[in-house]
Amino acid sequence: MGEECCGPGESPPIDIEEVHDLLNYIAGEFHPPSSERWIDDFSPATGIRIARIPCSDQQDVDAAVSAARAALPEWSALTHAQRADWLDKIADALEERSEEVAQLESLDTGKPITLARTVDAARSVDNFRFFAEYVREFVPETFEMQGATNHVVYKPVGVAGLITPWNLPLYLLSWKVAPALVMGNTVVAKPSELTPMTACLLAEIIDDVGLPAGVFNMVHGRGENVGSRLTSHSDVDLISFTGGTETGAKVATSSSSTFKKLSLELGGKNATIVCADADFDKTIPGVVRAGFLNQGQICLCGSRILIEESIYDEFVGRLIDETNSMKIGDPSDPETDLGALVSAEHLAKVSGYISLAEEDGGTVLTGGSQPEGIPEQFASGNWLAPTIIDGLSPNSRCAKEEIFGPVVTLHPFSSEKEALDIANSTDYGLAGSVWTSDLDKGRRIAEGIETGMVWVNTWLHRDLRVPFGGIKHSGVGREGGRWSLSFYSHAVNICIKHD
Ligand code: TXE
């Protein structure tokens, strides 16, 4: 066993009987880190150490990139349909182990098992199936002109570096791996060091189905070592990154000097706009779900709730009741609605925002601290009750910065214009939702919100064919459907002159 690699903010490990060492996957083989150093992985619900992952360095990344480069000619020479068959094989194998995916995801992230089953495990399979099917139906464009025909040919970009976060670990990794592979790229994946378990399972599955060695590689470790080596590597041609805006800026800087193709899916501070004519019975559960799903740790979460003045008091009363009816606790209990936050460090960040809100004159209407009745076995976990804060200016830091936890702020508005002014007053522009019984008004308000995606009378209702991505500090580029196929390829025009 190597030396432990403890970074800032990590608590000392609490030993349990069986701690698994997860490994890198390079050139079709599982490897320990060349440094022989490891990072501890803790259960967010209990604080117990559950695994160790390689604390990899430049040597491991370089080996993975070389393997991906070597595998590229053969992989990229396959047809779309042949690669789609590989995706289906991965989807089938993943589906067979979907309960294991859900259990590991819940253990590693602290999220409720029901959410892990219905969202994380299910969507990871869907991502592979969707892109397999989508590419089979994909017909590249041709453009006729006088005397010639233009054919658009989609060529692989090369070696793809895929960097993913901890909130939806396999869901987001598979969202990148599937289109990258199907368009003929080879992959070096770098999962979040906080939630490596399902990524390891994917590597195992890919190995089991016999994907040619080097087509898919995975290197674990810290962002500043593994991530930054990938983004600056001269032999990596494309980076797809999902994570925080601050890290996204570093990724953009680091990858720019080698002119990599770049997609950045970053943070959000999304407005939920509730009009006076909204149907309360449907809107309240929808708004609560948008605010708190996955403990509020989704970049699309509606963490600023703007409520039309005339219904403010009644709506807020019912919002609090609905929030307090959620069951928080044991992530493995199928009845649980809310689990633990991903890390002690993240809990401290989120709690810091609640203190800031109070200093800024906000009132905590519910939540604000550890929930009551958490069983003894979870005493060292990262718990926070769903929190609603009222009375803050829409310009306060808590109302404008991404908290990324179970914390929402409430703000009244008296006109559509005021709602839009508040909604658009952040640096972010990822998503939003509008709740009204007047669909024309819903559409009008939706078009006025400066974001990449808006839902009307729903939230996180996803069709995988549509563009996904943000504007302003929420990111650059779009993925999803044909936008993914186009990002993970170079479109080349071949103009053939007629006789
Ligand atoms: O994410 P990071 P963190 C937001 C959320 C959260 C904040 C910070 O507000 O509080 O980001 O979270 C890798 N070069 N989101 O610090 O650092 C890292 O190892 C290359 C929103 O956990 O962005 C991990 O694999 N890579 C978000 C990945 O980047 C680097 C989801 C994401 O980690 C790197 C998560 C570097 N220099 C957090 N440094 C969303 N958009 O959904 C780190 N990484």
Boltz pocket constraint, residues with backbone or C-beta under 6 A from the ligand:
constraints:
  - pocket:
      binder: B
      contacts: [[A, 163], [A, 164], [A, 165], [A, 166], [A, 167], [A, 190], [A, 191], [A, 192], [A, 193], [A, 221], [A, 222], [A, 223], [A, 224], [A, 226], [A, 227], [A, 228], [A, 231], [A, 242], [A, 243], [A, 244], [A, 245], [A, 247], [A, 248], [A, 250], [A, 251], [A, 265], [A, 266], [A, 267], [A, 268], [A, 297], [A, 298], [A, 299], [A, 349], [A, 402], [A, 403], [A, 404]]
      max_distance: 6.0
